[in-house]
Amino acid sequence: MLAPVITPTAAALTELERETDAPGSGLDRLRLVPTPFVAEVRLYLAEDPIVWWARLEAAAGHPLPAPYWASVWAGGQALARHLLDHPELVAGRRVLDLAAGSGLVAIAAALGGAARVVANDIDPYAVAAVTLNARVNRVAVTATGADLLDSDPGDADLLLAGDVFYDSGLAGRMLPFLRRAADRGAQVLVGDPGRDHLPRNRLDVVASYRVPTTEPAVDTPMRHVEVLRPR
């Protein structure tokens, strides 16, 4: 009899479930906490993502993806806040959240009454984190780990992307995907705190927020964050 195949996402989910159930506290632990700018949503976040990452890599004996999902990012917070303040944007719609990380934006869309929410991230740990965070917030979100950016945008009515322009390679693939979706008739919203690779000349500002800083290596307590859409 063949042993069952354990996918990277299933293995990551098992590991994160074990982490969230572990007793004790400290910088290398995950905590279930309210999101600073979106208190309606609770997330499992790392007290110190770098320390947590180092411990897991040491235990695994090999490199692991950087745990971007273990922090809550400014662009995602602004986008999630915008959705909850304007539920008509998501009510009854099919939603795709790209580079979902912790799943904050996807969860906000589900809380706003979306008919279907898919959260996509290529990191198996992020897919696992979305699953755990959707579960604790009692919403239905389908988490997927496929790389979608070279494919057809599908049938989503609303595409959401928080903090996706921090890297030139990702930005170069993300904008054409969002443009194809908009050309097909989907509404597209982006949350961004002024990242270096934000194509500002190709986006219009919908709203702006002052968001509490929680991400590592940012030395200001508040960040100016915009919600934008393609022109």
C-alpha positions as CSV (number, residue, x, y, z in Angstrom):
1,M,0.0,0.0,0.0
2,L,1.4,3.4,-1.0
3,A,1.8,6.0,1.6
4,P,-0.4,9.1,1.1
5,V,1.2,12.0,-0.7
6,I,1.6,15.0,1.6
7,T,1.6,18.3,-0.4
8,P,3.7,21.3,0.7
9,T,0.5,23.1,1.6
10,A,-0.8,20.2,3.8
11,A,2.5,20.0,5.5
12,A,2.6,23.7,6.1
13,L,-1.0,23.6,7.5
14,T,-0.1,20.8,9.9
15,E,3.0,22.8,11.1
16,L,1.0,26.0,11.6
17,E,-1.7,24.2,13.5
18,R,0.9,22.8,15.8
19,E,2.4,26.2,16.2
20,T,-0.9,27.9,17.1
21,D,-1.7,25.2,19.6
22,A,1.7,25.3,21.3
23,P,1.7,26.6,24.9
24,G,3.8,29.5,26.0
25,S,4.7,32.9,24.7
26,G,7.8,34.7,23.3
27,L,9.2,36.4,20.2
28,D,9.2,33.1,18.3
29,R,5.5,32.4,18.7
30,L,2.4,33.1,16.7
31,R,-0.4,35.0,18.4
32,L,-4.0,35.5,17.5
33,V,-4.5,39.2,17.6
34,P,-6.9,41.9,16.2
35,T,-5.6,43.6,13.1
36,P,-4.7,47.2,14.2
37,F,-6.6,49.0,11.4
38,V,-9.2,46.4,10.8
39,A,-10.2,45.3,14.3
40,E,-13.1,43.2,13.0
41,V,-10.5,40.6,11.8
42,R,-8.2,38.6,14.0
43,L,-5.1,37.0,12.5
44,Y,-2.3,34.6,13.6
45,L,0.8,36.8,13.4
46,A,4.3,36.4,14.6
47,E,5.5,38.4,17.6
48,D,8.8,38.8,15.7
49,P,8.7,37.2,12.2
50,I,12.5,37.1,11.8
51,V,12.9,35.2,15.1
52,W,10.0,32.9,14.3
53,W,11.4,32.2,10.8
54,A,14.9,31.4,12.2
55,R,13.5,28.9,14.7
56,L,11.4,27.1,12.0
57,E,14.4,27.0,9.6
58,A,16.6,25.6,12.3
59,A,14.1,22.9,13.0
60,A,13.5,22.1,9.4
61,G,17.2,22.0,8.5
62,H,16.7,23.9,5.2
63,P,15.6,27.3,4.0
64,L,12.0,28.3,4.2
65,P,10.1,31.0,2.3
66,A,10.2,34.4,4.1
67,P,7.1,34.6,6.3
68,Y,5.5,37.7,4.7
69,W,2.1,36.3,5.8
70,A,3.2,36.5,9.5
71,S,3.1,40.3,9.5
72,V,0.1,42.5,8.5
73,W,1.1,44.9,5.8
74,A,-0.1,48.5,5.3
75,G,-1.5,48.1,1.8
76,G,-3.6,45.1,2.9
77,Q,-4.8,46.9,6.0
78,A,-6.0,49.9,3.9
79,L,-7.6,47.7,1.3
80,A,-9.4,45.6,3.9
81,R,-10.6,48.7,5.7
82,H,-11.9,50.1,2.4
83,L,-13.9,46.9,1.7
84,L,-15.5,46.8,5.1
85,D,-16.4,50.5,5.0
86,H,-17.9,50.0,1.5
87,P,-19.5,46.5,1.5
88,E,-21.3,47.3,-1.7
89,L,-18.0,46.7,-3.5
90,V,-18.0,43.0,-2.6
91,A,-21.6,42.0,-1.7
92,G,-22.7,39.1,-3.9
93,R,-19.5,39.2,-6.0
94,R,-16.8,36.7,-7.0
95,V,-13.6,37.9,-5.5
96,L,-9.9,37.0,-6.1
97,D,-7.3,38.2,-3.6
98,L,-3.8,38.0,-5.1
99,A,-0.6,37.6,-3.1
100,A,-3.0,37.1,-0.2
101,G,-0.4,36.7,2.6
102,S,-2.3,36.3,5.9
103,G,-5.6,36.4,4.1
104,L,-6.7,39.7,5.7
105,V,-8.1,41.2,2.4
106,A,-9.9,38.0,1.5
107,I,-11.4,37.7,4.9
108,A,-12.6,41.3,4.7
109,A,-14.2,40.5,1.4
110,A,-16.0,37.5,2.9
111,L,-17.2,39.6,5.8
112,G,-18.5,42.1,3.4
113,G,-20.8,39.5,1.8
114,A,-19.0,38.3,-1.2
115,A,-20.6,35.3,-2.9
116,R,-17.2,33.6,-3.4
117,V,-13.7,34.5,-2.2
118,V,-10.5,32.9,-3.5
119,A,-7.2,33.9,-1.9
120,N,-4.1,33.1,-3.9
121,D,-0.4,33.0,-2.8
122,I,2.5,30.9,-4.1
123,D,3.9,30.3,-0.6
124,P,2.5,27.1,0.9
125,Y,2.7,28.7,4.4
126,A,0.6,31.6,3.3
127,V,-2.0,29.3,1.9
128,A,-2.0,27.5,5.2
129,A,-2.2,30.8,7.1
130,V,-5.2,31.9,5.0
131,T,-6.9,28.6,5.9
132,L,-6.3,29.1,9.6
133,N,-7.2,32.8,9.6
134,A,-10.5,32.3,7.7
135,R,-11.4,29.5,10.0
136,V,-10.9,31.6,13.2
137,N,-12.9,34.5,11.6
138,R,-15.7,32.0,10.6
139,V,-15.8,32.9,6.9
140,A,-15.5,30.8,3.8
141,V,-12.3,31.5,1.8
142,T,-10.8,29.1,-0.7
143,A,-7.0,29.3,-0.5
144,T,-4.9,28.3,-3.6
145,G,-1.2,28.2,-4.2
146,A,-1.0,28.2,-8.0
147,D,1.0,30.9,-9.8
148,L,-1.8,32.7,-11.7
149,L,0.0,35.7,-13.1
150,D,0.6,34.3,-16.6
151,S,-2.9,32.9,-16.9
152,D,-6.3,34.1,-17.8
153,P,-7.9,36.2,-14.9
154,G,-10.9,33.9,-14.8
155,D,-14.4,34.9,-13.8
156,A,-13.8,37.0,-10.8
157,D,-15.9,40.2,-10.6
158,L,-13.4,41.9,-8.2
159,L,-9.6,41.5,-8.1
160,L,-7.8,42.7,-5.0
161,A,-4.1,43.1,-4.5
162,G,-2.5,44.6,-1.3
163,D,1.2,45.5,-1.2
164,V,2.2,43.8,-4.5
165,F,4.6,46.4,-5.9
166,Y,7.5,45.9,-3.5
167,D,9.6,44.0,-6.0
168,S,10.3,44.8,-9.7
169,G,9.9,41.3,-10.9
170,L,6.5,40.8,-9.2
171,A,5.4,44.3,-10.3
172,G,6.3,43.5,-13.9
173,R,4.0,40.5,-13.9
174,M,1.3,41.8,-11.7
175,L,0.3,44.9,-13.6
176,P,-0.4,43.1,-16.9
177,F,-2.5,40.5,-15.1
178,L,-4.5,43.2,-13.4
179,R,-4.9,45.1,-16.7
180,R,-6.2,42.0,-18.4
181,A,-8.7,41.5,-15.7
182,A,-9.9,45.1,-15.9
183,D,-10.1,44.9,-19.7
184,R,-12.3,41.9,-19.3
185,G,-14.7,43.9,-17.1
186,A,-13.6,43.0,-13.6
187,Q,-13.1,45.7,-11.0
188,V,-9.6,45.9,-9.7
189,L,-8.4,47.5,-6.5
190,V,-4.9,47.8,-5.2
191,G,-3.7,48.9,-1.7
192,D,-0.2,50.4,-1.6
193,P,1.9,52.6,0.8
194,G,4.0,54.1,-2.0
195,R,6.3,51.2,-2.8
196,D,9.2,51.9,-5.2
197,H,7.7,49.9,-8.1
198,L,4.1,51.2,-7.8
199,P,3.1,52.3,-11.4
200,R,1.4,55.5,-10.2
201,N,1.1,56.9,-13.8
202,R,-1.1,53.9,-14.7
203,L,-3.4,54.0,-11.6
204,D,-6.0,56.4,-10.1
205,V,-6.4,57.0,-6.4
206,V,-9.8,55.9,-5.0
207,A,-9.1,56.5,-1.3
208,S,-6.3,57.2,1.2
209,Y,-5.8,56.2,4.8
210,R,-3.3,56.7,7.6
211,V,-2.5,53.1,8.7
212,P,-0.7,52.0,11.9
213,T,2.7,50.5,11.1
214,T,3.2,46.9,12.2
215,E,5.6,45.5,9.6
216,P,9.3,45.0,10.3
217,A,12.0,47.6,9.5
218,V,9.6,50.6,9.2
219,D,10.5,53.4,11.7
220,T,7.3,55.5,11.4
221,P,4.2,54.8,13.6
222,M,1.8,55.7,10.8
223,R,1.9,55.2,7.0
224,H,0.0,57.0,4.3
225,V,-1.6,54.3,2.2
226,E,-3.7,54.6,-1.0
227,V,-6.3,52.4,-2.6
228,L,-6.0,52.6,-6.3
229,R,-7.5,51.2,-9.5
230,P,-6.2,50.9,-13.1
231,R,-6.9,53.7,-15.5
